[in-house]
């Protein structure tokens, strides 16, 4: 009986210490369904997010007060529609508004940081946004969100910069985003030095119809002890964006 009690105690301790995170990354094409020119449908994007019950979401291509998307603050509106906290990271000024990336979480935000990524060749400014999140259990983790440049030289410099930033972290950290790079490309191989990448259930994320390129990723810092519980590209019959959403469940040890 003593050994049986000890066994169940050990199982209980393991279950208490483990934490499952639901993570989503989504390039939303400023909420414009690619088959519907001029249409903006934030509600459809919000419905995709809510359907996953994600703990944290990294979103790319978000407008704030831009005419093509109806002069709406998309960051604030998506937070309202999903009942989540948000942090917007401006990439560039656009008209009289902004364009950039967004992090949503249903938990408490306890810290935010924004880094402008290096740009050896002139191009559109890109950022790395990091949000520190406190879970109901009291545990914390950080979500980093980015949208890398199209130019190869810039992507390499940006991947190297991200590796240096992540090296400063001891707590669990997850990197998500549209990295504009294929799995066998030099920028992704460079990120592999600092991050663990799913190579078993991964799949193409772009374009939305007959996808052929894997360019959206959820990566976990190598200093983080974890298991992949789920990693899947979500298909959507509504095709809310030109990218497909990518979803993962990660067990933190």
Number of C-alpha atoms within 10 A of each C-alpha: 6 6 8 9 10 11 11 11 12 12 11 11 10 12 11 11 11 12 15 15 17 18 25 29 28 27 24 21 18 24 23 22 23 17 12 11 8 12 14 19 16 21 15 17 23 18 13 19 23 14 8 15 14 19 18 24 27 27 27 23 17 25 28 25 17 20 13 13 20 14 13 16 16 22 22 17 16 22 19 13 15 19 14 19 18 22 22 22 26 23 22 14 14 15 11 10 16 19 22 24 27 26 26 27 23 19 16 15 18 11 12 16 12 16 16 15 23 20 18 13 10 8 11 11 17 23 22 24 24 23 23 20 22 18 16 9 9 7 12 16 17 21 23 25 28 29 27 24 24 13 15 16 15 21 24 23 17 27 22 18 18 21 17 12 11 18 13 8 13 11 14 20 22 21 23 25 26 25 22 22 22 16 19 8 12 16 23 21 16 16 20 18 12 20 22 18 18 17 9 7 10 18 20 20 27 21 17 21 14 9 15 12 16 20 19 28 31 24 20 25 24 18 16 18 12 18 13 15 12 15 22 17 21 15 15 13 8 11 19 26 24 21 27 24 26 25 22 22 18 19 16 16 15
